[in-house]
Amino acid sequence: MDVYVEASRILQTVLSKRASIKTQVYSSLIQNKKALYAVVCEVLKNAPILKQIAGQCEGFLRDKQLKHDEHLALVLLYEHMFGRGVRGRFKVFMARHKTGLHAACERLKIEAGPTVSA
C-alpha cells in the first residue's frame, strides 16, 4: 500500500471526525507507522498554508492523477515542500507541477511581507 494514499485516507477520516489519528495509523497496514503518524500530523499542522499554495497553483488540484482528492494533494504538497520529497508513482506528477508550486509559494511569501525575528 502507498504511504501517500494511506495518509490521505487517514486525513479524510480524521477531518470528518470518525476516528482519531492514532487509531487510524496503528490499524493501518503500512509498516513504518511512526513515519505515517508524523506525515499525518505535519499535514494537519500545515494545512492552511498548504491549501493556499495548492489553490494558487494552476491545475494542481484538477490534475487527473489526483482524482479530485484534496487530501492526497495536501500530503504530496507537504512532502514536496517541507518533507523529504515525493517518491514512487507521484514523483513525475510533482515534477510536472514543480515550477507552479514554487511560484505560488514565492507569491505567498511576498504577500506576507517581511517578518521581524527577535
ZAMIMI-904490 format. One record per residue (C-alpha): residue in three letters; residue number from 1; z, y, x. Coordinates in Angstrom, 2 decimals, decimal comma. Last residue first. Layout:
N
ALA / NUM / Z / Y / X
...
% end
This chain:
118
ALA / 118 / 17,74 / 38,73 / 13,94
SER / 117 / 14,23 / 37,97 / 12,77
VAL / 116 / 12,22 / 40,62 / 10,98
THR / 115 / 9,32 / 39,39 / 8,93
PRO / 114 / 5,81 / 40,77 / 8,95
GLY / 113 / 3,70 / 40,66 / 5,82
ALA / 112 / 3,73 / 38,06 / 3,07
GLU / 111 / 0,13 / 38,88 / 2,14
ILE / 110 / -1,00 / 38,34 / 5,75
LYS / 109 / 0,77 / 34,98 / 5,95
LEU / 108 / -0,72 / 33,93 / 2,60
ARG / 107 / -4,21 / 34,82 / 3,81
GLU / 106 / -3,60 / 32,78 / 7,00
CYS / 105 / -2,63 / 29,73 / 4,95
ALA / 104 / -5,73 / 30,08 / 2,78
ALA / 103 / -7,89 / 30,27 / 5,93
HIS / 102 / -6,17 / 27,15 / 7,29
LEU / 101 / -6,87 / 25,28 / 4,07
GLY / 100 / -10,50 / 26,38 / 3,94
THR / 99 / -11,10 / 25,40 / 7,56
LYS / 98 / -9,52 / 21,96 / 7,13
HIS / 97 / -11,20 / 20,97 / 3,85
ARG / 96 / -13,67 / 18,41 / 5,28
ALA / 95 / -11,13 / 17,32 / 7,90
MET / 94 / -8,70 / 16,55 / 5,07
PHE / 93 / -11,19 / 14,22 / 3,38
VAL / 92 / -12,10 / 12,58 / 6,69
LYS / 91 / -8,42 / 11,76 / 7,33
PHE / 90 / -7,79 / 10,50 / 3,77
ARG / 89 / -8,70 / 6,87 / 4,50
GLY / 88 / -6,26 / 6,48 / 7,35
ARG / 87 / -4,24 / 9,23 / 8,96
VAL / 86 / -3,19 / 12,71 / 7,91
GLY / 85 / -1,39 / 14,79 / 10,49
ARG / 84 / 2,08 / 14,51 / 11,94
GLY / 83 / 3,69 / 16,78 / 9,40
PHE / 82 / 3,62 / 20,51 / 8,68
MET / 81 / 0,04 / 21,45 / 7,73
HIS / 80 / -1,73 / 18,09 / 7,42
GLU / 79 / 1,22 / 16,02 / 6,24
TYR / 78 / 2,21 / 18,71 / 3,74
LEU / 77 / -1,36 / 19,02 / 2,47
LEU / 76 / -1,68 / 15,27 / 2,03
VAL / 75 / 1,57 / 15,10 / 0,05
LEU / 74 / 0,67 / 18,15 / -2,05
ALA / 73 / -2,80 / 16,78 / -2,85
LEU / 72 / -1,28 / 13,44 / -3,83
HIS / 71 / 1,00 / 15,28 / -6,25
GLU / 70 / -1,91 / 17,25 / -7,72
ASP / 69 / -3,79 / 14,06 / -8,61
HIS / 68 / -7,17 / 15,18 / -10,01
LYS / 67 / -8,86 / 12,03 / -8,60
LEU / 66 / -8,00 / 13,19 / -5,08
GLN / 65 / -11,27 / 11,76 / -3,72
LYS / 64 / -13,18 / 13,65 / -6,42
ASP / 63 / -12,30 / 17,04 / -4,93
ARG / 62 / -11,06 / 19,48 / -7,58
LEU / 61 / -7,76 / 20,27 / -5,86
PHE / 60 / -9,49 / 21,25 / -2,62
GLY / 59 / -12,49 / 22,96 / -4,21
GLU / 58 / -11,76 / 26,47 / -2,99
CYS / 57 / -8,49 / 26,76 / -1,09
GLN / 56 / -6,25 / 29,39 / -2,72
GLY / 55 / -4,57 / 26,97 / -5,11
ALA / 54 / -3,84 / 24,44 / -2,36
ILE / 53 / -2,12 / 27,11 / -0,26
GLN / 52 / -0,06 / 28,36 / -3,19
LYS / 51 / 0,89 / 24,84 / -4,24
LEU / 50 / 2,02 / 24,04 / -0,69
ILE / 49 / 4,15 / 27,20 / -0,63
PRO / 48 / 5,94 / 26,23 / -3,85
ALA / 47 / 6,23 / 22,52 / -2,92
ASN / 46 / 7,97 / 22,99 / 0,45
LYS / 45 / 11,30 / 21,35 / -0,45
LEU / 44 / 9,68 / 18,76 / -2,72
VAL / 43 / 7,15 / 17,89 / -0,01
GLU / 42 / 9,96 / 17,63 / 2,53
CYS / 41 / 11,98 / 15,28 / 0,33
VAL / 40 / 9,00 / 13,00 / -0,39
VAL / 39 / 7,99 / 12,87 / 3,28
ALA / 38 / 11,54 / 12,12 / 4,45
TYR / 37 / 12,02 / 9,32 / 1,90
LEU / 36 / 8,73 / 7,71 / 2,96
ALA / 35 / 9,72 / 7,98 / 6,64
LYS / 34 / 13,08 / 6,30 / 5,99
LYS / 33 / 11,47 / 3,66 / 3,76
ASN / 32 / 9,22 / 2,34 / 6,51
GLN / 31 / 8,18 / -0,97 / 4,92
ILE / 30 / 6,50 / 0,40 / 1,79
LEU / 29 / 7,01 / -1,92 / -1,20
SER / 28 / 9,03 / 0,71 / -3,04
SER / 27 / 12,35 / -0,02 / -4,75
TYR / 26 / 14,18 / 1,87 / -2,00
VAL / 25 / 11,98 / 4,94 / -2,38
GLN / 24 / 12,14 / 5,05 / -6,18
THR / 23 / 15,90 / 4,70 / -6,39
LYS / 22 / 16,41 / 7,18 / -3,56
ILE / 21 / 14,23 / 9,83 / -5,18
SER / 20 / 15,91 / 9,57 / -8,56
ALA / 19 / 14,29 / 8,31 / -11,73
ARG / 18 / 12,54 / 9,47 / -14,93
LYS / 17 / 12,98 / 13,18 / -14,23
SER / 16 / 9,25 / 14,01 / -14,60
LEU / 15 / 9,48 / 15,51 / -11,12
VAL / 14 / 10,98 / 12,29 / -9,76
THR / 13 / 8,29 / 10,05 / -11,25
GLN / 12 / 5,41 / 12,25 / -10,06
LEU / 11 / 6,92 / 12,61 / -6,61
ILE / 10 / 7,37 / 8,83 / -6,36
ARG / 9 / 3,72 / 8,24 / -7,27
SER / 8 / 2,58 / 10,79 / -4,69
ALA / 7 / 4,78 / 9,20 / -2,02
GLU / 6 / 3,19 / 5,84 / -2,88
VAL / 5 / -0,32 / 7,30 / -2,61
TYR / 4 / 0,48 / 8,87 / 0,75
VAL / 3 / 2,15 / 5,72 / 2,11
ASP / 2 / -0,83 / 3,51 / 1,21
MET / 1 / 0,00 / 0,00 / 0,00
% end
